[in-house]
C-alpha cells in the first residue's frame, strides 16, 4: 500500500502528547516541530489516525515542500508538486488556509490565489482540458510557510478533530475537547484514580476522562473528508478502523469521575453531553 507522510497539527505544547499517541498506533515519527507532528503511514493510517487520535487537530496528507521567496517561486514550486497523484479530474480543490511565519511571502489571500492557479496548471498536464468542473469530492488544501519553506498538504479530516460530536449543549468559553484530553494526559490521573472537576462547565474534561478510561476512540461516531476519496482512501479502511476501535472499548471499567458547577444550566448541559457521548 502506498506510503504517505502525514502531518498532525496540534496545540503548542502538546507535541509530545501527540507524538506518543502516534507511537501507540504503531507509526514512525518523521519530524516534530512547533505545533506539528509528522509521521509515515499508508491509507489505513489516515483512517486510524482520524478515528483514534485524541489530541491532534486534524490529519493532513503532505503533497510536498519547497523553498519560495517570491511569487514566481511559489507558483513554480506549487506546479512542480504531483497534485495529479492525489486529485481526481472532478475534485473540488482550493487552498482553505495559508499561514506564514517569518517569510517573505505573507499575504494569505495572495498565497491562496497563486497556489490555486499553479495547481490548475499542473492538473492540466494530466487532464487535458481548459477548465475543471470541480463537482466532485472536496480536497481542501492547507499551506504552511515557515522561514520561506513551503509545505502543502491536503486536509483528510474536515471539521477539526476536537469536534467529537457529543457536545450538543455548550456554555460560555468551553475548552476544546482535544485540549482537555491533552491536559488530562499530562497529569498523573489514570482510570483507577479519582478525578474531580469543580468547575466542569459543559462537562468536557470529565467526559474526555471517561472516554480515556473506557478506551472509547474520539472519532468513532463522526465523518471525515477523506471518506469521500475512494481512489485514494478506500471506504472499507474507515469501517475496519471503526471496528478495531469498537473492539478495544472496555465499558465495564471501574472509575470515579466527578464534575460540579455552580451554574445549574452548566450541570444540565454536562449531563446531556455525557449521555450523548455514551
C-alpha positions as CSV (number, residue, x, y, z in Angstrom):
1,X,0.0,0.0,0.0
2,X,1.3,3.5,-0.9
3,X,3.1,5.3,1.9
4,X,2.3,8.9,2.8
5,X,3.9,11.5,5.0
6,X,1.1,12.6,7.3
7,X,1.0,15.8,9.5
8,X,-0.9,16.1,12.7
9,X,-1.2,19.8,13.8
10,X,-1.8,20.3,17.5
11,X,-1.9,22.9,20.2
12,X,1.5,24.4,21.1
13,X,3.0,22.4,24.0
14,X,1.1,19.2,23.0
15,X,3.6,17.9,20.6
16,X,5.0,15.2,22.9
17,X,1.5,14.0,23.7
18,X,0.5,13.7,20.1
19,X,3.8,12.0,19.3
20,X,3.2,9.4,22.0
21,X,-0.3,8.8,20.7
22,X,1.1,8.2,17.2
23,X,3.7,5.8,18.5
24,X,1.0,3.9,20.3
25,X,-0.8,3.5,17.0
26,X,2.3,1.9,15.6
27,X,3.6,4.6,13.2
28,X,7.0,6.1,12.7
29,X,7.6,9.7,13.5
30,X,9.4,11.6,10.8
31,X,9.5,15.1,12.3
32,X,8.4,17.1,15.4
33,X,8.2,20.9,15.2
34,X,6.2,23.7,16.9
35,X,2.5,22.8,16.7
36,X,3.0,19.8,14.3
37,X,4.0,16.2,14.4
38,X,4.7,14.4,11.1
39,X,4.6,10.6,10.7
40,X,4.7,7.9,8.0
41,X,1.7,5.8,7.2
42,X,-0.5,4.3,4.5
43,X,-4.1,4.9,3.6
44,X,-5.1,2.8,6.6
45,X,-3.1,5.1,8.8
46,X,-5.2,8.0,7.6
47,X,-8.4,6.3,8.8
48,X,-6.9,5.1,12.1
49,X,-5.3,8.4,13.0
50,X,-8.5,10.4,12.3
51,X,-10.6,8.0,14.4
52,X,-8.2,7.3,17.3
53,X,-6.0,10.4,18.0
54,X,-7.4,12.4,20.9
55,X,-5.1,15.4,21.0
56,X,-4.4,16.3,17.3
57,X,-6.4,18.9,15.5
58,X,-6.6,17.2,12.1
59,X,-4.7,14.8,9.8
60,X,-3.0,16.3,6.7
61,X,-1.7,14.3,3.8
62,X,1.5,16.0,2.7
63,X,1.8,16.7,-1.0
64,X,5.3,18.2,-0.9
65,X,7.5,21.1,0.2
66,X,9.9,23.6,-1.4
67,X,11.6,26.9,-0.9
68,X,10.0,30.1,-2.1
69,X,11.0,33.8,-1.6
70,X,9.0,35.2,-4.5
71,X,5.6,34.8,-6.1
72,X,7.2,33.2,-9.1
73,X,9.0,30.7,-6.9
74,X,5.7,29.9,-5.1
75,X,3.9,29.3,-8.4
76,X,6.7,27.2,-9.9
77,X,7.2,25.2,-6.7
78,X,3.5,24.5,-6.4
79,X,3.2,23.5,-10.1
80,X,6.1,21.1,-9.6
81,X,4.2,19.1,-6.9
82,X,2.5,15.8,-8.0
83,X,-1.1,17.0,-7.5
84,X,-2.4,14.5,-10.1
85,X,-1.4,11.7,-7.7
86,X,-3.9,12.9,-5.2
87,X,-6.7,14.9,-7.0
88,X,-9.0,13.2,-9.5
89,X,-10.3,15.0,-12.5
90,X,-13.6,16.1,-10.9
91,X,-12.0,17.1,-7.5
92,X,-13.2,20.3,-5.8
93,X,-9.9,21.7,-4.6
94,X,-8.9,25.1,-3.1
95,X,-6.4,26.4,-0.6
96,X,-8.6,26.7,2.5
97,X,-5.9,28.1,4.8
98,X,-2.5,29.6,4.3
99,X,-0.2,30.6,7.2
100,X,3.1,32.3,7.0
101,X,5.7,32.8,9.7
102,X,9.0,34.8,9.3
103,X,8.7,34.5,5.5
104,X,8.9,36.9,2.6
105,X,5.5,35.8,1.3
106,X,3.0,36.7,4.0
107,X,-0.4,37.6,2.4
108,X,-2.7,34.6,2.9
109,X,-5.1,35.7,0.1
110,X,-2.3,36.1,-2.4
111,X,-0.8,32.8,-1.4
112,X,-4.1,31.0,-1.9
113,X,-4.7,32.6,-5.3
114,X,-1.2,31.9,-6.7
115,X,-1.2,28.3,-5.5
116,X,-4.7,27.6,-6.8
117,X,-3.6,28.8,-10.3
118,X,-0.5,26.7,-10.2
119,X,-2.5,23.6,-9.2
120,X,-4.8,24.1,-12.1
121,X,-1.8,24.4,-14.5
122,X,-0.3,21.2,-13.1
123,X,-3.5,19.2,-13.4
124,X,-4.0,20.4,-17.0
125,X,-0.8,18.4,-17.8
126,X,-2.6,15.3,-16.5
127,X,-6.1,16.0,-17.6
128,X,-6.0,17.9,-20.9
129,X,-8.9,20.4,-20.5
130,X,-9.3,24.2,-20.3
131,X,-11.1,24.2,-17.0
132,X,-12.2,21.8,-14.3
133,X,-15.8,21.2,-13.3
134,X,-14.9,20.8,-9.6
135,X,-18.2,19.0,-9.0
136,X,-16.7,16.0,-7.1
137,X,-15.5,15.4,-3.6
138,X,-13.8,18.2,-1.7
139,X,-10.0,18.2,-1.3
140,X,-9.2,21.2,0.9
141,X,-5.5,22.2,0.8
142,X,-3.6,23.7,3.7
143,X,-0.3,25.6,3.4
144,X,2.3,26.4,5.9
145,X,5.2,28.8,5.1
146,X,8.0,28.8,7.8
147,X,11.2,30.8,7.0
148,X,10.4,30.6,3.3
149,X,9.9,26.9,3.4
150,X,6.5,26.0,1.9
151,X,4.6,22.8,2.9
152,X,1.4,21.9,1.1
153,X,-0.9,19.3,2.3
154,X,-4.5,18.0,1.8
155,X,-6.8,18.0,4.8
156,X,-8.2,14.5,5.3
157,X,-10.3,15.5,8.4
158,X,-12.7,18.3,7.6
159,X,-14.1,19.7,10.8
160,X,-11.4,19.8,13.5
161,X,-10.8,16.6,15.4
162,X,-11.8,18.3,18.6
163,X,-15.4,18.1,17.4
164,X,-16.2,14.6,18.6
165,X,-19.9,15.1,18.1
166,X,-21.1,14.6,21.6
167,X,-21.2,18.3,22.8
168,X,-24.8,19.1,21.9
169,X,-25.0,21.8,24.6
170,X,-22.3,24.3,25.5
171,X,-21.7,27.0,28.0
172,X,-19.6,30.2,27.6
173,X,-15.9,29.6,26.6
174,X,-15.9,25.8,26.6
175,X,-12.5,24.1,26.5
176,X,-11.7,22.3,23.2
177,X,-12.1,18.5,23.6
178,X,-8.6,17.7,22.2
179,X,-7.0,20.2,24.6
180,X,-9.0,18.7,27.5
181,X,-7.7,15.3,26.6
182,X,-4.2,16.6,26.3
183,X,-4.3,18.2,29.7
184,X,-5.6,15.0,31.2
185,X,-2.8,13.1,29.6
186,X,-0.2,15.4,31.1
187,X,-1.5,14.8,34.7
188,X,-0.9,11.8,36.9
189,X,-4.5,10.8,36.6
190,X,-5.4,7.3,35.4
191,X,-8.7,5.4,35.3
192,X,-8.1,3.8,38.7
193,X,-7.7,7.3,40.4
194,X,-10.5,9.7,41.4
195,X,-10.9,12.7,39.2
196,X,-12.9,15.8,40.4
197,X,-13.6,18.8,38.2
198,X,-15.1,21.5,40.5
199,X,-15.8,23.9,37.6
200,X,-16.9,21.4,34.9
201,X,-18.9,23.7,32.7
202,X,-20.5,21.6,29.9
203,X,-18.5,18.6,31.1
204,X,-15.7,18.4,28.6
205,X,-13.0,17.3,31.0
206,X,-15.0,14.6,32.8
207,X,-16.4,13.3,29.5
208,X,-12.9,13.1,27.9
209,X,-11.6,11.4,31.1
210,X,-14.4,8.8,30.9
211,X,-13.7,8.2,27.2
212,X,-10.0,7.7,28.0
213,X,-10.9,5.3,30.9
214,X,-13.2,3.2,28.7
215,X,-10.8,3.5,25.7
216,X,-13.5,5.0,23.5
217,X,-12.0,6.3,20.3
218,X,-12.8,10.1,20.0
219,X,-13.7,9.9,16.3
220,X,-15.8,6.8,16.4
221,X,-19.1,8.5,15.6
222,X,-18.1,11.2,13.1
223,X,-17.4,11.6,9.4
224,X,-14.1,12.7,7.7
225,X,-13.4,14.4,4.4
226,X,-11.2,11.5,3.2
227,X,-14.2,9.2,3.4
228,X,-15.2,10.7,0.0
229,X,-11.9,9.8,-1.6
230,X,-12.4,6.2,-2.8
231,X,-9.5,6.4,-5.3
232,X,-7.1,7.4,-2.5
233,X,-8.5,6.1,0.8
234,X,-10.9,3.0,0.3
235,X,-14.0,3.4,2.3
236,X,-13.6,-0.1,3.8
237,X,-10.5,1.2,5.7
238,X,-12.6,3.5,7.8
239,X,-15.1,0.8,8.6
240,X,-12.2,-1.6,9.5
241,X,-10.7,1.1,11.7
242,X,-14.0,1.8,13.5
243,X,-14.5,-1.9,14.1
244,X,-11.0,-2.2,15.5
245,X,-11.7,0.8,17.8
246,X,-15.0,-0.7,19.0
247,X,-13.4,-4.0,19.9
248,X,-11.0,-2.1,22.2
249,X,-13.7,-0.4,24.3
250,X,-13.8,-1.5,27.9
251,X,-17.3,-0.4,29.0
252,X,-17.2,-2.2,32.4
253,X,-14.1,-0.2,33.6
254,X,-14.5,0.9,37.2
255,X,-13.6,4.6,37.7
256,X,-14.7,7.6,39.8
257,X,-15.1,10.8,37.8
258,X,-17.0,13.7,39.3
259,X,-18.0,17.1,37.8
260,X,-19.5,20.1,39.6
261,X,-20.6,23.6,38.7
262,X,-22.4,26.5,40.4
263,X,-24.5,27.1,37.3
264,X,-27.5,24.7,37.0
265,X,-27.6,25.2,33.3
266,X,-24.0,24.0,33.0
267,X,-24.7,20.9,35.0
268,X,-27.7,20.2,32.7
269,X,-25.5,20.6,29.7
270,X,-22.8,18.4,31.1
271,X,-25.4,15.6,31.8
272,X,-26.8,15.9,28.3
273,X,-23.4,15.8,26.7
274,X,-22.3,12.8,28.8
275,X,-25.4,10.9,27.6
276,X,-24.6,11.9,24.1
277,X,-21.1,10.6,24.5
278,X,-22.4,7.3,25.7
